């Protein structure tokens, strides 16, 4: 109640000052961003208005969101940075602004248009890298989830990951409403633009913001809004995951992991429970170093030492499944070992659900899978409960628990020789193993692409990785995915409306950066981690996919620095192209005509479910391509007659 009274009092102050015949003074509620405080206390965001000095953090700064600028979540304002300080804004952030009019989307540069126009300063939105004056390629859109045109966020989405510890300036001009009239300029910014004082900001704008925009071709008098923000350090974003990686590697170097067989399913039991392609299913338990306070979903906060660094204490035990297809059992010779990553808050049981076990049978793999701790079925219930009960800060538990999930995946791959030596994987009594442990190949789909992108980057074992129907940047995926719809609905239960939902989403990206493949893509090829083998990646996506947008796969490919395989039915911007064979590539499949799907560029969430998500990974040509790639000397080959489609 105290927070609500505070906001009302601030709003009255602004209203009184705005309605006076004398425009001075411009009163800004304490803690608000002064640029548009009469419209919204937090927006535009991210903004260096909320960056303070903090020598204890790697960048020397800390994001501090005052009470007045926090978004009410249920009965409490969301303090997104209370439990873990951030030393700058997310390099993967969407950029939000708000104008209290019905903006016209027509002048905006959409994702399906020539987005390179934004690098030339064309269109009404620009993002400038202050270190070199270059313009950041991006697209802009209005929040399609909002039914109220007067409460609709303007969203800028960079098409590349921003550089760490870098200041960016955002400029908006030539925005109009649906009647063609210029969008209003917020009073706080108007005073700066016109050379009047605004809380001591004028000198900084004169020195650090207006010249940057003028050099980019934006005349000061045309600006409707401009501000700056500085991105976080890599150390703060990825330090915990790299520490978890080091702990897993140290444990594997100290001793082989303990592996125990819990159950073997075969014979009559196999016929009752498994598909005809499988000869044997082996359930195992594996011990891994524990880096979380509890192995229970919803309680998995990281263990830390006095300095705040991730530490280990004892072990956890995780379950995994190994399947031997009939073709491998009958051949009696060592088969390639495939590690699989399952989908959105699912389980390793996905591996036995059809396409993975059939793929293993057709192409000769022994497949194994563990659950993604942090984003498995049990975690979904905890996340849903926290959202419904307005406990957003407790969502940090699933993000930190995902770090343990990555340790488990590293240990499972590191246990390849132990697993291969199990009697249950012998070709015959006293015979050799059915598994070749010399290389562990990885295939992940949907969430298995998203988290698999992180795993691929940090794995000390995986050299060849196939990532399908997923991508990078959670905040991009969240608002273009029907798969997120249920969790998004729970989120919205405790928010006032779509504008507030977008505000919370941009805050959550700062948490999700820690498990977002965009944060780790540079480690795959450009900056390989110590002890990591040279890596190759094959990405698959299908434009129109209602579960994970193809824009996320293209964003991931750009950050990975891999080309688009041609011929292709689409030509995504800012990607190099290559013809097969090539070490790594993004492959796009056109399923639209076969499935009767039309992509609506202005709609963020597809209206209906469609089969693209499943069609891509189950496509026989795609599976032939995966088979050719997942070999010691594998490369991306062209298995389609021209551009890939369902036929």
C-alpha positions in Angstrom: 0.0 0.0 0.0 2.9 2.4 0.8 4.3 1.9 -2.7 0.9 2.6 -4.3 0.5 5.8 -2.3 4.0 6.9 -3.3 3.3 6.3 -7.0 0.0 8.2 -6.8 1.6 11.1 -5.0 4.4 11.2 -7.7 1.8 11.1 -10.5 -0.1 14.0 -9.0 3.1 16.1 -8.7 3.9 15.5 -12.4 0.3 16.3 -13.5 0.2 19.5 -11.5 3.5 20.6 -13.0 2.5 19.6 -16.5 -0.8 21.5 -16.4 0.5 24.7 -15.0 0.6 27.8 -17.2 4.2 28.2 -16.2 6.1 25.1 -17.5 8.8 25.5 -14.9 9.8 23.7 -12.8 9.7 20.2 -14.3 9.2 18.0 -11.3 10.5 14.4 -11.5 9.4 11.9 -8.9 12.4 10.6 -6.9 14.0 7.6 -8.6 12.3 8.1 -11.9 14.0 8.3 -15.3 13.6 12.0 -15.9 13.3 11.7 -19.7 9.7 10.7 -19.8 8.7 10.6 -16.1 5.3 12.0 -16.9 4.6 8.8 -19.0 6.5 6.0 -17.2 9.1 6.0 -14.4 11.2 3.2 -15.8 11.1 3.8 -19.6 13.0 4.2 -21.8 15.1 1.1 -20.8 17.9 0.1 -20.5 19.2 3.5 -19.5 22.4 4.7 -17.8 20.1 6.7 -15.6 20.0 3.5 -13.5 23.8 2.8 -13.6 25.8 3.7 -10.5 29.5 3.4 -9.6 30.5 0.2 -7.8 34.2 -0.6 -7.7 33.4 -4.1 -6.3 32.1 -5.3 -9.7 34.2 -6.1 -12.7 33.0 -3.1 -14.8 33.1 -0.7 -11.9 29.4 -0.1 -12.2 26.1 -1.6 -11.0 22.5 -1.4 -12.2 20.3 0.2 -9.5 16.6 0.4 -10.1 15.0 2.7 -7.6 11.7 1.9 -6.0 9.7 4.3 -8.1 11.0 2.7 -11.3 10.3 -0.9 -10.4 7.4 -2.7 -12.0 4.6 -3.8 -9.6 4.5 -7.6 -9.6 1.5 -8.7 -7.6 1.6 -6.7 -4.4 5.3 -5.8 -4.5 7.5 -3.9 -6.9 10.0 -6.2 -8.7 13.6 -5.6 -7.5 15.3 -7.6 -10.3 18.8 -6.9 -9.1 18.5 -7.4 -5.3 19.8 -10.9 -5.2 22.5 -10.7 -7.8 24.0 -7.4 -8.8 24.5 -6.7 -12.5 27.4 -4.6 -13.6 25.8 -3.2 -16.7 22.8 -3.9 -19.0 22.3 -7.1 -21.0 24.2 -7.3 -24.3 21.2 -9.4 -25.5 18.6 -6.9 -24.3 15.6 -5.7 -26.2 15.3 -1.9 -26.0 12.0 -0.4 -24.9 10.4 3.0 -25.2 6.8 4.2 -24.7 4.7 6.9 -26.2 1.1 7.4 -24.9 -0.4 7.6 -28.4 -1.4 5.1 -31.0 1.9 4.9 -32.9 1.9 4.0 -36.5 4.1 0.9 -37.2 4.5 1.7 -40.9 7.7 3.8 -40.6 9.5 1.2 -38.5 12.0 -1.2 -40.2 10.5 -4.6 -39.7 12.4 -7.9 -39.4 11.3 -9.0 -42.9 12.4 -5.8 -44.6 15.9 -4.6 -45.4 17.3 -4.3 -41.9 20.6 -3.2 -43.2 18.8 0.2 -43.6 19.3 0.6 -39.8 23.0 0.4 -40.3 22.8 3.3 -42.8 20.8 5.5 -40.4 17.6 5.1 -42.4 14.3 4.7 -40.6 13.1 6.3 -37.3 15.3 4.3 -34.9 19.1 4.1 -34.5 21.4 2.4 -32.0 25.0 3.8 -32.1 28.1 2.1 -30.7 30.0 5.0 -29.1 33.4 3.2 -29.4 33.4 3.4 -33.2 30.3 5.3 -34.3 28.9 2.3 -36.1 25.1 1.7 -36.2 23.8 -1.5 -34.8 21.5 -3.5 -37.2 18.1 -4.1 -35.6 14.4 -4.2 -36.3 11.7 -2.3 -34.6 8.1 -3.3 -33.8 5.1 -2.4 -31.6 4.0 -4.9 -29.0 1.5 -7.0 -30.9 0.3 -8.6 -27.7 -1.3 -5.3 -26.5 -4.9 -4.7 -27.4 -4.7 -1.1 -26.3 -2.8 1.1 -28.8 -2.3 3.7 -26.1 -0.4 1.3 -23.9 1.9 -0.4 -26.4 5.6 -0.7 -26.1 8.0 0.3 -28.9 10.6 -2.5 -29.1 14.0 -2.4 -30.8 15.6 -5.8 -31.2 19.3 -5.8 -32.2 20.2 -8.5 -34.8 23.6 -9.0 -33.2 24.7 -9.4 -29.6 26.0 -6.1 -28.3 29.6 -5.7 -27.2 30.3 -6.0 -23.5 31.2 -3.0 -21.4 30.2 -0.7 -24.2 28.1 2.4 -24.2 25.3 2.7 -26.8 23.2 5.7 -27.7 19.6 5.3 -28.9 17.9 7.9 -31.0 14.2 8.0 -32.1 12.8 10.4 -34.7 10.0 10.7 -37.3 7.6 8.6 -35.2 4.0 9.3 -36.1 0.6 8.3 -34.7 -2.1 6.5 -36.7 -3.4 9.9 -37.9 -0.1 10.8 -39.3 0.7 13.4 -36.6 4.2 13.5 -35.1 4.4 11.5 -31.9 4.8 13.8 -28.9 8.2 14.4 -27.3 8.3 13.7 -23.6 8.8 16.9 -21.6 12.0 15.7 -19.8 13.7 15.0 -23.1 12.3 18.1 -24.8 14.0 20.3 -22.3 17.3 18.6 -23.0 16.9 18.7 -26.8 15.9 22.4 -26.7 18.8 23.4 -24.4 16.9 23.8 -21.2 18.0 22.3 -17.9 16.8 18.8 -16.8 18.2 17.7 -13.4 21.7 18.6 -14.4 21.6 16.3 -17.5 22.1 19.0 -20.1 25.9 19.1 -20.0 26.2 15.4 -20.3 23.8 15.3 -23.3 25.7 18.1 -24.9 29.0 16.3 -24.5 28.1 12.5 -24.8 24.7 12.0 -26.6 23.8 14.7 -29.1 27.2 14.7 -30.8 27.1 10.9 -31.2 23.7 11.1 -32.9 24.6 14.1 -35.0 27.7 12.2 -36.3 25.3 9.4 -37.2 23.2 11.8 -39.2 20.4 12.6 -36.8 19.8 16.3 -36.4 19.2 17.3 -32.9 16.0 19.2 -33.6 14.4 16.1 -35.2 14.8 13.9 -32.1 11.8 12.8 -30.2 13.7 10.8 -27.6 17.4 9.9 -27.1 19.3 8.2 -24.3 22.3 5.9 -23.6 23.1 2.7 -21.8 26.2 0.6 -21.0 26.4 -3.2 -21.3 27.7 -5.6 -18.6 31.0 -7.3 -18.4 31.5 -10.8 -19.8 32.9 -11.9 -16.4 29.7 -11.0 -14.6 27.5 -12.7 -17.2 29.4 -16.0 -17.7 31.7 -16.3 -14.7 29.4 -18.7 -12.8 29.0 -21.1 -15.7 32.7 -21.1 -16.4 33.4 -21.8 -12.8 30.9 -24.7 -12.9 32.7 -26.0 -16.0 36.1 -25.9 -14.3 34.7 -27.8 -11.3 33.3 -30.5 -13.6 36.6 -30.9 -15.5 38.6 -31.0 -12.2 36.3 -33.8 -10.9 36.7 -35.8 -14.2 40.5 -35.4 -14.1 40.6 -36.6 -10.5 38.7 -39.8 -11.0 36.3 -41.4 -13.5 32.7 -40.7 -12.5 30.7 -43.3 -10.6 28.1 -45.0 -12.9 25.5 -47.5 -11.6 23.0 -49.5 -13.6 19.6 -49.3 -12.0 17.4 -51.1 -14.5 17.6 -52.9 -17.8 14.5 -53.1 -20.0 14.5 -55.8 -22.6 12.6 -58.9 -23.8 8.9 -58.9 -22.9 9.2 -55.8 -20.8 10.8 -54.0 -23.8 8.0 -55.0 -26.1 5.5 -53.6 -23.7 7.2 -50.3 -23.1 9.5 -49.4 -25.9 9.3 -48.9 -29.7 10.2 -51.8 -32.0 13.4 -50.1 -33.1 15.0 -50.5 -29.6 16.8 -53.7 -28.4 17.6 -52.5 -24.9 17.1 -49.6 -22.6 19.5 -49.1 -19.7 18.7 -46.8 -16.8 21.8 -45.5 -15.0 22.7 -43.2 -12.1 25.8 -41.0 -12.3 27.6 -39.0 -9.6 28.6 -35.4 -10.3 30.2 -32.7 -8.2 27.5 -30.7 -6.4 27.5 -26.9 -6.9 23.9 -26.2 -5.6 22.6 -26.0 -2.1 19.9 -28.6 -2.8 19.3 -31.1 -5.6 15.5 -30.5 -5.3 13.8 -28.5 -8.0 13.0 -24.9 -6.9 15.8 -25.0 -4.3 18.9 -25.1 -6.5 20.8 -21.9 -5.6 24.5 -22.0 -6.3 26.9 -22.7 -3.5 29.4 -19.8 -3.1 32.5 -19.2 -1.0 33.1 -16.0 1.0 34.2 -14.2 -2.1 31.0 -15.1 -3.9 32.7 -17.6 -6.3 30.9 -20.9 -7.2 32.2 -23.8 -5.0 31.5 -27.5 -4.8 30.6 -29.7 -1.9 30.0 -33.4 -2.1 28.1 -34.9 -5.0 24.7 -35.1 -6.6 23.3 -38.2 -8.4 21.5 -37.7 -11.6 19.6 -40.2 -13.8 20.3 -41.0 -17.4 19.0 -43.3 -20.0 20.9 -45.3 -22.6 19.2 -47.0 -25.6 20.7 -49.6 -27.9 18.9 -49.9 -31.2 18.3 -53.3 -32.8 20.6 -52.5 -35.7 23.5 -51.9 -33.3 22.8 -55.0 -31.2 22.6 -57.2 -34.3 25.8 -55.7 -35.9 27.7 -56.4 -32.7 30.3 -53.7 -33.4 31.0 -50.4 -31.6 28.6 -47.7 -32.6 28.8 -43.9 -32.4 27.7 -42.4 -29.1 25.0 -39.7 -29.3 24.2 -37.5 -26.4 20.7 -36.0 -26.6 19.2 -32.8 -25.2 15.4 -32.7 -24.6 12.9 -29.9 -25.1 11.0 -27.3 -23.1 10.7 -28.3 -19.5 10.5 -31.9 -20.6 12.6 -35.0 -19.8 15.1 -37.5 -21.2 12.1 -39.7 -22.1 11.8 -37.6 -25.2 14.7 -39.7 -26.5 12.5 -42.8 -26.6 9.5 -41.0 -28.1 10.0 -41.7 -31.8 12.4 -39.7 -33.9 15.6 -40.1 -31.8 15.3 -43.8 -31.3 14.3 -44.4 -34.9 17.2 -42.2 -36.0 19.6 -44.3 -33.8 18.2 -47.5 -35.4 18.5 -46.1 -39.0 21.9 -44.7 -38.7 23.7 -46.8 -36.1 24.0 -44.8 -32.8 23.8 -45.7 -29.2 22.0 -42.8 -27.6 22.1 -41.4 -24.1 20.3 -38.6 -22.3 20.0 -36.9 -19.0 17.4 -34.4 -17.9 18.3 -30.7 -18.1 18.3 -29.9 -14.4 16.8 -26.4 -14.1 14.6 -26.8 -17.1 13.1 -30.2 -16.7 9.6 -31.3 -15.9 9.9 -30.9 -12.2 11.3 -27.4 -12.6 8.3 -26.4 -14.7 6.0 -27.0 -11.7 8.2 -24.8 -9.5 8.5 -22.0 -12.0 4.7 -22.1 -12.6 4.1 -21.9 -8.9 6.5 -19.0 -8.4 4.8 -17.0 -11.2 1.3 -17.7 -10.1 2.1 -16.8 -6.5 3.9 -13.6 -7.5 7.4 -14.8 -6.3 9.5 -13.7 -9.3 12.7 -13.4 -7.4 12.6 -17.2 -6.7 12.9 -17.8 -10.4 16.6 -17.3 -9.9 16.6 -20.8 -8.5 15.9 -22.5 -11.8 18.5 -20.4 -13.5 21.2 -21.3 -11.0 20.1 -25.0 -11.0 20.6 -25.0 -14.7 24.3 -24.5 -14.0 24.2 -27.9 -12.2 22.5 -29.3 -15.2 25.4 -28.3 -17.3 27.8 -29.9 -14.9 25.8 -33.1 -15.2 25.9 -33.1 -19.0 29.7 -32.6 -18.9 30.1 -35.4 -16.5 27.8 -37.7 -18.6 29.9 -37.1 -21.7 33.1 -37.6 -19.5 31.7 -41.0 -18.4 31.7 -42.3 -22.0 34.4 -44.9 -21.4 32.9 -46.0 -18.1 29.5 -46.4 -19.8 31.0 -48.2 -22.7 32.6 -50.7 -20.3 29.3 -51.6 -18.7 28.5 -55.4 -19.1 25.0 -54.3 -20.2 26.6 -52.7 -23.3 28.7 -55.7 -24.3 28.1 -57.1 -27.8 27.8 -60.6 -26.2 28.9 -62.3 -23.0 32.6 -61.6 -22.7 32.6 -59.7 -26.0 33.6 -56.1 -26.9 31.4 -53.0 -26.3 28.6 -51.9 -28.5 29.8 -48.3 -27.9 32.7 -46.4 -29.4 33.6 -43.9 -26.6 36.3 -42.1 -28.5 33.9 -39.2 -29.4 30.6 -38.1 -27.9 28.3 -36.4 -30.5 25.5 -34.1 -29.5 22.0 -33.4 -30.8 19.6 -31.1 -29.1 16.2 -29.8 -30.3 14.1 -26.9 -29.2 15.2 -26.2 -25.6 17.8 -28.8 -26.5 19.1 -26.3 -29.0 18.9 -23.4 -26.6 20.6 -25.1 -23.6 22.5 -27.2 -26.0 24.0 -24.1 -27.4 25.5 -23.3 -24.0 26.6 -26.9 -23.5 28.3 -27.0 -26.9 30.2 -23.9 -26.1 31.5 -25.0 -22.7 31.8 -28.8 -23.3 35.4 -30.2 -23.1 34.3 -33.2 -25.0 31.8 -32.4 -27.8 33.3 -31.6 -31.2 30.3 -32.1 -33.5 27.0 -30.6 -32.3 23.6 -30.5 -34.1 21.2 -27.8 -32.7 17.7 -27.9 -34.1 14.5 -25.8 -34.1 15.8 -23.5 -31.3 18.0 -20.4 -31.1 19.3 -17.7 -28.9 18.0 -14.8 -26.8 15.2 -15.9 -24.5 13.5 -12.5 -24.7 13.3 -12.8 -28.5 11.9 -16.4 -28.2 9.5 -15.7 -25.4 7.2 -13.3 -27.3 7.3 -15.3 -30.5 6.5 -18.8 -29.1 3.3 -20.6 -28.3 5.4 -23.0 -26.2 5.9 -20.1 -23.7 2.2 -19.2 -23.7 1.3 -20.9 -20.5 4.2 -19.5 -18.5 3.6 -16.1 -20.0 0.0 -16.2 -19.0 1.0 -17.0 -15.4 3.5 -14.0 -15.5 0.7 -11.7 -16.8 -1.6 -12.7 -13.8 0.4 -10.5 -11.6 1.1 -7.6 -14.0 -1.1 -4.6 -14.9 -0.9 -5.1 -18.6 1.2 -5.9 -21.7 3.4 -2.8 -21.3 4.4 -4.1 -17.8 4.9 -7.6 -19.2 7.5 -6.2 -21.7 9.2 -4.3 -18.9 9.5 -7.5 -16.8 10.7 -9.4 -19.8 13.6 -7.0 -20.4 14.5 -7.3 -16.7 14.4 -11.1 -16.9 16.8 -11.2 -19.8 19.5 -9.9 -17.4 18.9 -13.1 -15.4 18.5 -15.4 -18.4 21.8 -14.1 -19.9 23.6 -16.6 -17.6 22.0 -19.6 -19.5 21.5 -18.0 -22.9 23.5 -19.4 -25.8 24.1 -15.9 -27.1 26.3 -15.3 -24.1 28.5 -18.3 -24.8 28.5 -18.5 -28.7 32.0 -16.8 -28.9 33.5 -19.9 -27.1 32.5 -22.2 -29.9 34.9 -21.0 -32.5 36.2 -17.5 -32.0 37.5 -17.8 -28.4 37.8 -21.5 -27.6 38.0 -22.3 -23.9 41.1 -24.0 -22.4 41.0 -27.7 -23.1 38.1 -27.6 -25.5 38.4 -29.3 -28.9 37.8 -27.5 -32.2 34.0 -27.5 -32.7 31.7 -27.7 -35.6 27.9 -26.9 -35.4 25.0 -27.6 -37.6 21.8 -25.6 -37.0 18.3 -26.3 -38.4 15.3 -24.0 -38.4 12.0 -23.6 -40.2 10.6 -20.1 -40.7 7.0 -20.0 -39.5 7.8 -22.3 -36.6 5.2 -21.5 -33.9 7.3 -23.0 -31.0 10.6 -21.2 -31.6 11.0 -18.4 -34.1 13.5 -18.8 -36.9 14.8 -15.3 -36.0 16.4 -16.9 -32.9 18.3 -19.5 -34.9 19.5 -16.8 -37.3 20.6 -14.6 -34.4 22.5 -17.6 -32.9 24.2 -18.3 -36.3 25.4 -14.7 -36.6 26.9 -14.8 -33.2 28.5 -18.2 -33.9 29.9 -16.8 -37.1 28.7 -19.7 -39.2 27.2 -19.3 -42.7 23.8 -20.1 -44.3 23.9 -23.2 -46.4 22.8 -22.5 -50.0 20.7 -23.1 -52.0 18.3 -21.9 -49.3 14.6 -20.9 -49.5 15.4 -17.8 -47.5 18.2 -15.3 -47.3 18.4 -14.0 -43.7 20.2 -10.7 -43.3 23.9 -10.4 -42.2 24.8 -14.0 -42.7 27.5 -15.2 -45.0 26.6 -18.0 -47.4 28.4 -21.3 -48.3 27.8 -24.4 -50.4 28.3 -27.9 -49.2 30.5 -29.4 -47.9 31.3 -26.9 -45.2 32.4 -27.5 -41.6 29.5 -25.6 -40.0 26.3 -24.0 -41.2 22.7 -22.9 -40.6 20.1 -24.8 -42.7 16.7 -23.4 -43.3 13.7 -25.5 -44.4 10.7 -24.2 -46.1 7.6 -26.0 -44.8 5.1 -23.2 -45.4 3.5 -24.4 -48.6 3.3 -28.0 -47.7 1.7 -27.2 -44.3 -0.4 -24.3 -45.6 1.3 -21.7 -43.3 1.5 -18.0 -43.9 3.9 -15.9 -41.9 2.5 -12.5 -40.7 5.5 -10.2 -40.2 3.7 -7.9 -37.8 2.4 -10.7 -35.5 4.8 -11.7 -32.8 3.0 -14.9 -31.8 1.7 -17.2 -34.5 -2.1 -17.5 -34.4 -2.2 -21.3 -34.6 -0.1 -24.3 -33.8 1.6 -25.8 -36.7 3.8 -28.8 -37.5 7.0 -27.1 -38.6 8.7 -27.7 -35.2 8.3 -31.4 -35.6 8.6 -31.6 -39.3 12.2 -30.2 -39.4 13.7 -32.6 -37.0 11.8 -35.6 -38.3 12.6 -34.8 -42.0 14.5 -37.8 -43.5 16.7 -35.5 -45.5 17.6 -33.6 -42.3 18.3 -36.9 -40.5 20.6 -37.9 -43.4 22.4 -34.6 -43.0 22.7 -35.2 -39.2 24.1 -38.6 -39.8 26.8 -37.3 -42.3 27.7 -34.5 -39.9 28.0 -36.6 -36.7 31.2 -38.4 -37.7 34.8 -38.0 -36.7 35.4 -36.4 -40.1 31.9 -35.1 -40.5 30.9 -31.9 -42.4 27.6 -30.2 -43.4 26.5 -31.9 -46.6 23.7 -31.0 -49.0 21.1 -33.7 -48.8 18.2 -31.8 -50.4 17.6 -31.4 -54.2 17.8 -27.6 -54.1 16.4 -25.7 -51.1 15.2 -28.0 -48.3 11.5 -28.5 -47.8 9.3 -31.4 -46.4 9.6 -33.3 -49.7 
